[in-house]
Amino acid sequence: MFEVHGHARRGKRAAVADESVLQRSRIHQLLSQELRLDVVQTGAGMRHLLDWLRRADPSQWPHLMVLAVPSAGDVAAYSHAVGALRGAGVRVLAVTSSPARRISRRLLADGVEGFVSTADSEQEFLAAAGSVLAGRTLATARARADLQRQAQGPRLSIQEERVLALYASGFTIVEVADRIGVRHDTARKYLNRVRAKFTAAGWPARSKLQLARIAWAEGYADPEADGILTDTGPLLTADFG
């Protein structure tokens, strides 16, 4: 179950989901003591967090969600949860590790704004949390290495990875652009870069099916999933002023 914390500070709010009791306790301390955030929720699982969001007053929802990605788990459930959070205007910072690569890449496509590694320092974590809360998108060097480890294909940018994952999962290029918040021609440029990089590496990437096979092989998409994002409906809607 999640523990509800008092509102000792005004301003921005945060929540933490982490299976490790010690790690989530330390993240809570860092967010509240160093960034002066009001940590309104901490707990072990995303499902409990979503249950709390359904019951809680929208004025208590977090502005920043720190999500520790497990080494194994239900990828679709995490994708659904992140979709709900993003739909509510919550910015998400994922804490990842090398074994969590498949889930992390799925969350990357879902629009998670930041990635830090469990091997990063506390200072790097704090810098990333502050940047994501301020509206920026980033991945630390170690987190990028975690996402790329064991990949056979060329290195892609974060936006290129998102475009590949979404397009390979059945979305049109117009839908992809809308989901990642760029112009339609910009999304097409990203897709063309992906095609060019894989073609140069000897991977046929002309058709959508070929791109889908690449995405499945590289862990950007799940061939058994119905789609990257799940419609969460009007459940979570708030104005985070």
LODRENFI-680761 format. One line per field, with one value per residue (C-alpha): residue number from 1; residue in three letters; chain; x, y, z. Coordinates in nm, 3 decimals, m for minus. Layout:
# LODRENFI-680761
num (NUM,...)
residu (ALA,...)
chaine (A,...)
X (X,...)
Y (Y,...)
Z (Z,...)
//
This chain:
# LODRENFI-680761
num (1,2,3,4,5,6,7,8,9,10,11,12,13,14,15,16,17,18,19,20,21,22,23,24,25,26,27,28,29,30,31,32,33,34,35,36,37,38,39,40,41,42,43,44,45,46,47,48,49,50,51,52,53,54,55,56,57,58,59,60,61,62,63,64,65,66,67,68,69,70,71,72,73,74,75,76,77,78,79,80,81,82,83,84,85,86,87,88,89,90,91,92,93,94,95,96,97,98,99,100,101,102,103,104,105,106,107,108,109,110,111,112,113,114,115,116,117,118,119,120,121,122,123,124,125,126,127,128,129,130,131,132,133,134,135,136,137,138,139,140,141,142,143,144,145,146,147,148,149,150,151,152,153,154,155,156,157,158,159,160,161,162,163,164,165,166,167,168,169,170,171,172,173,174,175,176,177,178,179,180,181,182,183,184,185,186,187,188,189,190,191,192,193,194,195,196,197,198,199,200,201,202,203,204,205,206,207,208,209,210,211,212,213,214,215,216,217,218,219,220,221,222,223,224,225,226,227,228,229,230,231,232,233,234,235,236,237,238,239,240,241)
residu (MET,PHE,GLU,VAL,HIS,GLY,HIS,ALA,ARG,ARG,GLY,LYS,ARG,ALA,ALA,VAL,ALA,ASP,GLU,SER,VAL,LEU,GLN,ARG,SER,ARG,ILE,HIS,GLN,LEU,LEU,SER,GLN,GLU,LEU,ARG,LEU,ASP,VAL,VAL,GLN,THR,GLY,ALA,GLY,MET,ARG,HIS,LEU,LEU,ASP,TRP,LEU,ARG,ARG,ALA,ASP,PRO,SER,GLN,TRP,PRO,HIS,LEU,MET,VAL,LEU,ALA,VAL,PRO,SER,ALA,GLY,ASP,VAL,ALA,ALA,TYR,SER,HIS,ALA,VAL,GLY,ALA,LEU,ARG,GLY,ALA,GLY,VAL,ARG,VAL,LEU,ALA,VAL,THR,SER,SER,PRO,ALA,ARG,ARG,ILE,SER,ARG,ARG,LEU,LEU,ALA,ASP,GLY,VAL,GLU,GLY,PHE,VAL,SER,THR,ALA,ASP,SER,GLU,GLN,GLU,PHE,LEU,ALA,ALA,ALA,GLY,SER,VAL,LEU,ALA,GLY,ARG,THR,LEU,ALA,THR,ALA,ARG,ALA,ARG,ALA,ASP,LEU,GLN,ARG,GLN,ALA,GLN,GLY,PRO,ARG,LEU,SER,ILE,GLN,GLU,GLU,ARG,VAL,LEU,ALA,LEU,TYR,ALA,SER,GLY,PHE,THR,ILE,VAL,GLU,VAL,ALA,ASP,ARG,ILE,GLY,VAL,ARG,HIS,ASP,THR,ALA,ARG,LYS,TYR,LEU,ASN,ARG,VAL,ARG,ALA,LYS,PHE,THR,ALA,ALA,GLY,TRP,PRO,ALA,ARG,SER,LYS,LEU,GLN,LEU,ALA,ARG,ILE,ALA,TRP,ALA,GLU,GLY,TYR,ALA,ASP,PRO,GLU,ALA,ASP,GLY,ILE,LEU,THR,ASP,THR,GLY,PRO,LEU,LEU,THR,ALA,ASP,PHE,GLY)
chaine (A,A,A,A,A,A,A,A,A,A,A,A,A,A,A,A,A,A,A,A,A,A,A,A,A,A,A,A,A,A,A,A,A,A,A,A,A,A,A,A,A,A,A,A,A,A,A,A,A,A,A,A,A,A,A,A,A,A,A,A,A,A,A,A,A,A,A,A,A,A,A,A,A,A,A,A,A,A,A,A,A,A,A,A,A,A,A,A,A,A,A,A,A,A,A,A,A,A,A,A,A,A,A,A,A,A,A,A,A,A,A,A,A,A,A,A,A,A,A,A,A,A,A,A,A,A,A,A,A,A,A,A,A,A,A,A,A,A,A,A,A,A,A,A,A,A,A,A,A,A,A,A,A,A,A,A,A,A,A,A,A,A,A,A,A,A,A,A,A,A,A,A,A,A,A,A,A,A,A,A,A,A,A,A,A,A,A,A,A,A,A,A,A,A,A,A,A,A,A,A,A,A,A,A,A,A,A,A,A,A,A,A,A,A,A,A,A,A,A,A,A,A,A,A,A,A,A,A,A,A,A,A,A,A,A,A,A,A,A,A,A)
X (0.000,0.102,0.184,0.030,0.257,0.175,0.211,0.504,0.602,0.420,0.487,0.548,0.444,0.612,0.535,0.761,0.697,0.979,0.980,1.290,1.197,1.544,1.571,1.230,1.296,1.617,1.450,1.180,1.448,1.630,1.316,1.187,1.512,1.719,1.457,1.205,0.923,0.614,0.624,0.258,0.286,0.542,0.479,0.587,0.365,0.211,m0.130,m0.159,m0.058,m0.332,m0.585,m0.480,m0.506,m0.863,m0.960,m0.752,m0.848,m0.683,m0.522,m0.307,m0.181,0.195,0.368,0.660,0.646,0.969,0.922,1.179,1.154,1.168,1.398,1.094,0.725,0.408,0.522,0.166,0.066,0.354,0.274,m0.090,0.010,0.250,m0.013,m0.254,0.006,0.110,m0.254,m0.298,m0.003,0.233,0.598,0.773,1.133,1.223,1.503,1.630,1.895,2.033,1.796,1.501,1.590,1.277,1.037,1.242,1.228,0.852,0.825,1.050,0.799,0.517,0.666,0.857,1.053,1.360,1.575,1.839,2.036,2.057,2.434,2.405,2.510,2.259,2.370,2.296,1.955,1.872,1.984,1.769,1.466,1.497,1.533,1.231,1.021,1.128,0.994,1.303,1.358,1.680,1.859,2.183,2.485,2.450,2.076,2.142,2.398,2.138,1.887,2.142,2.312,2.274,2.121,2.250,2.143,2.268,2.239,1.923,1.828,1.547,1.302,1.406,1.347,1.002,0.908,1.028,0.845,0.516,0.523,0.616,0.327,0.069,0.034,0.035,0.309,0.051,m0.051,0.314,0.382,0.084,0.188,0.545,0.449,0.624,0.518,0.414,0.703,0.945,0.821,0.866,1.225,1.292,1.146,1.359,1.668,1.577,1.536,1.870,2.059,1.933,1.976,2.337,2.386,2.259,1.906,1.630,1.400,1.190,0.849,0.650,0.671,1.049,1.058,0.826,1.056,1.350,1.156,1.063,1.417,1.569,1.315,1.144,0.805,0.625,0.481,0.221,0.099,m0.217,m0.047,0.208,m0.043,m0.374,m0.666,m0.712,m1.026,m1.131,m1.013,m0.715,m0.749,m0.616,m0.477,m0.126,m0.073)
Y (0.000,0.360,0.584,0.931,1.207,1.545,1.870,2.031,2.243,2.449,2.432,2.135,1.784,1.450,1.079,0.773,0.416,0.176,m0.190,m0.133,0.006,0.151,0.306,0.470,0.599,0.765,0.907,1.051,1.216,1.362,1.503,1.658,1.776,1.874,1.981,2.097,1.904,1.790,1.409,1.318,0.946,0.667,0.302,m0.017,m0.040,0.162,m0.003,0.123,0.469,0.473,0.355,0.645,0.893,0.781,0.846,1.155,1.517,1.637,1.918,1.651,1.481,1.502,1.720,1.474,1.094,0.903,0.547,0.277,0.034,m0.330,m0.583,m0.788,m0.723,m0.658,m0.425,m0.341,m0.250,m0.006,0.140,0.186,0.354,0.591,0.676,0.768,0.982,1.160,1.221,1.389,1.621,1.440,1.443,1.108,1.032,0.664,0.502,0.214,m0.055,m0.278,m0.575,m0.335,m0.241,m0.384,m0.207,0.113,0.129,0.082,0.370,0.580,0.543,0.627,0.972,0.943,1.267,1.150,0.845,0.798,0.484,0.307,0.354,0.735,0.949,1.126,1.456,1.328,1.206,1.543,1.729,1.502,1.537,1.914,1.924,1.701,1.903,2.219,2.081,1.934,1.584,1.398,1.071,1.053,0.892,0.573,0.551,0.586,0.306,0.089,0.153,0.075,m0.226,m0.549,m0.362,m0.485,m0.192,0.167,0.423,0.633,0.959,0.960,1.111,0.863,0.576,0.709,0.745,0.393,0.237,0.413,0.377,0.009,m0.044,0.062,0.438,0.659,0.917,1.189,1.010,0.961,1.333,1.426,1.184,1.308,1.673,1.764,1.877,1.606,1.680,1.668,1.321,1.210,1.341,1.135,0.827,0.883,0.909,0.578,0.415,0.556,0.445,0.088,0.065,0.180,m0.088,m0.356,m0.385,m0.354,m0.076,0.035,m0.103,m0.066,m0.442,m0.432,m0.147,m0.342,m0.646,m0.421,m0.267,m0.609,m0.742,m0.434,m0.416,m0.095,m0.261,m0.578,m0.791,m0.933,m0.594,m0.434,m0.095,0.117,0.344,0.252,0.492,0.594,0.796,1.089,0.924,1.151,1.513,1.805,2.154,2.163,2.536)
Z (0.000,m0.048,0.243,0.239,0.362,0.508,0.322,0.500,0.200,m0.055,m0.426,m0.649,m0.551,m0.621,m0.586,m0.584,m0.699,m0.621,m0.515,m0.302,0.040,0.102,m0.242,m0.238,0.114,m0.003,m0.315,m0.089,0.126,m0.172,m0.329,m0.010,0.149,m0.155,m0.410,m0.148,m0.310,m0.126,m0.159,m0.138,m0.212,m0.191,m0.261,m0.429,m0.733,m1.012,m0.975,m0.619,m0.734,m0.998,m0.739,m0.517,m0.804,m0.871,m0.508,m0.435,m0.486,m0.809,m0.609,m0.442,m0.758,m0.815,m1.070,m1.085,m1.070,m1.001,m1.127,m1.058,m1.349,m1.231,m1.393,m1.494,m1.494,m1.689,m1.967,m2.075,m1.719,m1.685,m2.027,m1.926,m1.599,m1.767,m2.027,m1.748,m1.570,m1.889,m1.976,m1.638,m1.699,m1.462,m1.572,m1.530,m1.437,m1.476,m1.275,m1.485,m1.501,m1.774,m1.710,m1.740,m2.097,m2.261,m2.024,m2.034,m2.412,m2.400,m2.151,m2.371,m2.651,m2.410,m2.357,m2.030,m2.004,m1.814,m1.749,m1.482,m1.402,m1.068,m1.111,m1.129,m0.834,m0.612,m0.761,m1.112,m0.997,m0.843,m1.155,m1.372,m1.144,m1.146,m1.523,m1.586,m1.342,m1.526,m1.854,m2.015,m2.157,m2.088,m2.025,m1.829,m1.994,m1.788,m1.855,m2.227,m2.199,m2.022,m2.300,m2.571,m2.409,m2.606,m2.899,m3.233,m3.447,m3.477,m3.200,m3.218,m3.052,m2.796,m3.046,m3.316,m3.073,m2.988,m3.353,m3.434,m3.141,m3.209,m3.588,m3.562,m3.320,m3.576,m3.539,m3.848,m3.881,m3.807,m3.486,m3.395,m3.436,m3.220,m2.945,m2.918,m2.963,m3.289,m3.636,m3.877,m4.113,m3.819,m3.721,m4.081,m4.076,m3.763,m3.932,m4.242,m4.022,m3.860,m4.201,m4.318,m4.007,m4.019,m4.396,m4.361,m4.095,m4.334,m4.195,m4.461,m4.339,m4.635,m4.537,m4.218,m4.162,m4.187,m3.935,m3.707,m3.718,m3.632,m3.343,m3.210,m3.238,m3.071,m2.789,m2.898,m2.937,m2.833,m3.115,m2.876,m2.752,m2.884,m2.897,m2.720,m2.551,m2.395,m2.393,m2.031,m2.095,m1.875,m1.552,m1.488,m1.594,m1.398,m1.431,m1.289,m1.267)
//
